[in-house]
Structures are given as structure tokens and as C-alpha cells.
Amino acid sequence: MDGEQPSTAQPQPQSRLVQTFACPNCGAPVTIRASGHTVVVTCRGCQSLIDVATPNHQIVSRYVSRRKFEPLIPLGSRGELFGNPYEVIGFMVRSDTESEFRWQEYLLFNPYHGFRWLAVANGHWNFLTMIKEQPSGASDGDVRYDGKNFALYFRGRAQVDYVFGEFYWRVRANDVVKVADHIAPPQILSVELDQGERVWSLGQYVEPDVVRGAFKVETPFPVKVGVAPNQPSPYPRIGGPFFFFVALLLAIQVLTDAFAGKEPVYQSGFEYARTAPDKVKVTPPFELKGRASDVEVVSVAPVNNHWLELRMSLIETNTGKTVSFEQGVEFYSGSDSDGAWSEGKHRHRILLSSVPAGTYYLTITPQGSTDTSYSVAVRRDVPAWSNFWIALTLLTLPAMLVGLLRYNFETRRWADSEFSPYQSSSEEEE
Amino acid sequence: MRRFFLILGILTCCTLAYANYRGWVVLNSVFPRTWEHKEPGKPGIFHK
């Protein structure tokens, strides 16, 4: 893609742009679609490369490729891409001199907008426009252009394997230029260095169906293989929104905690005797005020190597609505060959969810393995941090999933690059 | 997908705020659906 792009392509009638002449080698008719811009053109009959910039149309080479490549978009096809109509006038196959990785490039022409390129590799398409501004930064490292950072993805030498059609510079098979690709998906910045001249092109990833539809190509395009260097990731960055929502959740919980009433409404101590005839305790009525909120019931018993189970009911005095629950207190301790041990707690806490305002009392039916004292405390509107942890988990799991999928996609994108930021140090040493 | 996550984040925050306001507790709690109806005016009657 080196050479000069006509910077001020003046509007010209189509008839003045199209010229036909006889091939000086085989006599077959040769058509030029971008007359005035085209420098070389290949003869469809003998594949000779003809220099049309000279008055007598000299033959540059009588090169006949041993391997003929068929363009996916026939030359002469017209289609509209990014709002402008273009005609395919040139076709070129190039390869990396080291890996022999091969790709195709199509030269597009519009008399009002000049030249553009369509490049396809591994079934992935790019629409490229030459740019006059030089991106800042070294071409052999990351560069900045249009406010974006483009990461170096590839550096090597590209060889022309096959040319067909017309071109605006003296291209010929086996030409080799230094190339480098820098990516900021969905864009790519390609630079070619030939005889001291740097030519930059800005590419935009295009879905194959868009190209196929634009040029009305009936034959299917090759399927996409792998991830293209500048293919947009289907998994967006959500780190920003994630941390914003985590901060919001935390703020909500902290505010809830700060403004919670945590109002003690009842507290009392009792004695449990296994031989007592009536073990059921009934508390005096107590008021739960305000909007519906949770109620915390905490039981404490100083048991040691024993247990105490409390079956409770919270009963609304007027309606008789009741919620029943159990609280178990058990504590065991001792020592063995590993030293002292203990398990269980002297305290049990339970939260009753969304209890409406009203006058309530508790019935307590204790059952235990020993006689003991115990206490019961009731508080109203106690913040439950478990809600926060559940909300955080609900938010974190999808974020982690998207992050893992995005990481996987990015590692596949950079798999073929020697400049991958995902390479481990051991891989780099190799 | 970004939009889905934004919607999920908004819904999660709203749900937490509303649950806290209503006094809903998910873990280590007893839910209102376990409420039973007892005969009013008879304190001390306990049915398991």
C-alpha cells in the first residue's frame, strides 16, 4: 500500500476515467478504470505488467505467476462502503516473508474520494484509508493517533505474491516492504516502509457479510478463523460500572446501618429446670413501632458441655398472627492429645424478616440437657449485612464471567503476536 | 452486554435499598410466609 494517494482527486466524468488500449505484449484489450491515477495495469490475457504512465505503455514485466489467485470480489465490482461508492480496480496477494502467512488486498477507487483498500486475512476484513498525519510515537512501538493508543501487534516484511488489475504505483511481484501493524480495536494502524518513505493507513474492522452485501458477491466468503488483531471484542470492559455499583451498594448498606433504629424492645433472663412442671415462659407484651422492619432475637445461655434449645413464637396480640422459630445454644470444650478444644457458642441470633408494627409477646419453650439460666433480647430494625453480601455476589459473578470471557478473547487475539501483553515471562524467554 | 450489566447493577442496588427499607432479611432469618394464624386474645397458646 505504498505510493502516493492522489490528494486532490478532482471530480471527472466516468468516461474520461475509463480508457482502453491494446496490450503491447499480446494485443488483448486492456482497460484502465482510474485513468490519470493508475501507474501500472496488468493485462488480463498475458498478465504482463504495463506501465501506463509512460506514453508508449512499456511492459514492466512479463511475469506470469505460477499460481493464480482468484479474487473473492471480481474486479470491476461496484459497491457502497461507509457511505461512498467504490469500484474494485486492483487485487493483490501478499505474504509475510518469515511465516508465509498470506492475505489479500483489494484496491478500491472512487473518483471523488480517491483510493481505499479492503484487506482480508483468515476471513477477517478491514477497510483501510491512507492517512497523511503521522501518528506520534515510534513506528516500532506503540503509537498514538486521533487521541487513541495503538499497541504494536506485528512487525515484519511483506512480499507481493500476485498482482492483478491496476495500481497507482509501480508494484510488481516479489516486491518486499517493511510493515508494522498497531491495533486499537476495532481500528488498526498499518505502516509500510519502502525506500525511506513511511505510509500510514488507518483500518476499520468490517464484518464479511457487510463487504459481501456491498459488492453483491454471490459466492460465500471464507469463514472467519480465530480472532483478528483488531476484531472488536463482544465482551465489553465493565470494570468501571462494576466498581461504581459496588461503591453504590456499600453506600446503601452503610447508610442503612447508620439510620437503622436498632431499638431494644425487650430483654429478660429466665431459669430452666428440667424437673419444673411448667417450663413455658410468656413474656409481657412489647411494642414494635414504625414501618415493617426486621426483628433480632438473641438468646444467651452459659452452658458448658451441654445444650439448650428454645422453641419460640412471636405472637401479635390483636390479630394472633404468629411466627415460630427455634434457637439452639450449645457449647462443648475439653482437651485431648492435641491440646484444649472447644466448639459451639453460648449465643444464638436470629432475624425475623419484615415484621409489621404492633403489640407482640414471645412464648418460649425451653428444652435442654442441664438446668441453666438463659436470657432473651429483642431488638427492632437491625441492619442485615447478609443482604449486602448477597447483592455483591449477584453483581460479582456476572462481572467475573464477562471478565474471564474477555480475557480469553484477548489472549486469542494476541496469540499470534510476538508483542502480546499476555505472554508469560517463561514464554518470552523461550 | 454492557447494557445488561448496567441494568443488573441498577436492579441490584434498588433491590438492596428496598429490601433494607422493608426489613427483608434473606440469610439466617425467618420469613413472613412462615407466619401462622392463632386465635386472638389467647396468649400463651403455643402450637408446634
Interface residues (C-beta under 8 A of the other chain):
Chain A: P234 Y235 P236 I238 P241 F242 F244 F245 L248 L249 I252 Q253 T256 V280 V282 R291 A292 S293 D294 R311 S313 I315 T317 N318 T319 G320 K321 T322 V323 S324 F325 R349 I350 L351 L352 S353 S354 V355 Y361 T363 T365 D381 P383 A384 S386 N387 F388 I390 A391 L394 L395 P398 A399 V402
Chain B: M1 R2 F5 L6 L8 G9 I10 T12 C13 T15 L16 A17 A19 N20 Y21 R22 G23 W24 V25 V26 L27 N28 S29 V30 F31 P32 T34 W35 E36 H37 K38 E39 P40 G41 K42 P43 G44 I45 F46 K48
